[in-house]
Amino acid sequence: MRNVDEDQKAEIKESFLHANYWWVLLSVAIGILSHVLRAVKWKMMLEPLGKSPRLKTTFYSVMIGYLVNMAIPRLGEVTRCGILQRYEKIPFDKSLGTLVVERSIDLLSLILVTILLFIVQFDVIWNFFDTKVVQPYLQKFFSNISALLIAGGILILLVIIVYFLIKRWKHTTGYLKFKLFLMNIKEGIIAVKHIKNFPLFIFYSVAIWICYFLMVYVCFNAMQETTHFGAGEALAILVFGTVGIISTPGGIGAYHLIVTETLVTLYALNEVHAISFSWIAWGCQTIMIIFIGLLSLLLLSRVKPPEELSNEETGSDTTENL
């Protein structure tokens, strides 16, 4: 926003005041549905480990994970696994293995959606992709090739050092514990192959990304200036916006910059309206994650771990017997 002058800020404020927030609320509802589907999908991934966590616990952990990621990227995944270990007695390392698979599926999904975007709008997208992504990347790569060679040399040196450290310390207790930790992660990854209803698992994976698409598509109706945009534009915002989301914590700054650039360069939208749309699309989902993430923290404190539930059940059975 540093290059936006006062007149433009006034226009952006005007766009906010005249936006149709019923469509924004619908986008938020679709966003919540995507998070519920992710919780259901994760529950399915954990069941082959012989565990059946409560859906409310997995949903709370997903939302709290998103909330934590807004502060410290990737710490949210660790938090999710920690919550399940505390409240569902699922080993941390094994659930972490399922998250490795989940993130791999998300990456594959993003690649497939990007390919779809190029198929649908190749003429429009390729020039933008070439000038804004490929060329700057190649220029940066060749201008920093000496730094890359040094980094590569340091990486090789680190690999050699780690190899000799492993060789020297492989019989110690610490090494054996670390090796067991990695084996349990591997077990969590392999367990996903034994999901009972694999077609339903694929359905959830596809449905999540359909929700992501609809979150953008629905938001177009919130502003008069973007109501003429359709599925192709929504697909472009989904792909490039996702890059922004994973670039910075919660996508702050990066999402706005990329989405604004996409709408202005590709679809000739006025810059002020492009900035306004990026703030509305990003803001409604971010506020939702903060609100439901904090609410999940509150509700999670009321969830009883399995041992407390079993103690209560044992106590009730004893009372009935007496």
Secondary structure by P-SEA (a helix, b strand, c coil): cccccaaaaaaaaaaaaaccaaaaaaaaaaaaaaaaaaaaaaaaaaccccccccaaaaaaaaaaaaaaaacccaaaaaaaaaaaaacccccaaaaaaaaaaaaaaaaaaaaaaaaaaaaacccccaaaaaaccaaaaaaaaaaaaaaaaaaaaaaaaaaaaaaaaaaaccccaaaaaaaaaaaaaaaaaaaccccccaaaaaaaaaaaaaaaaaaaaaacccccccccccaaaaaaaaaaaaaaaaaccccaaaaaaaaaaaaaacccccaaaaaaaaaaaaaaaaaaaaaaaaaaaaaaaacccaaaaaaaaaaaaaaaac
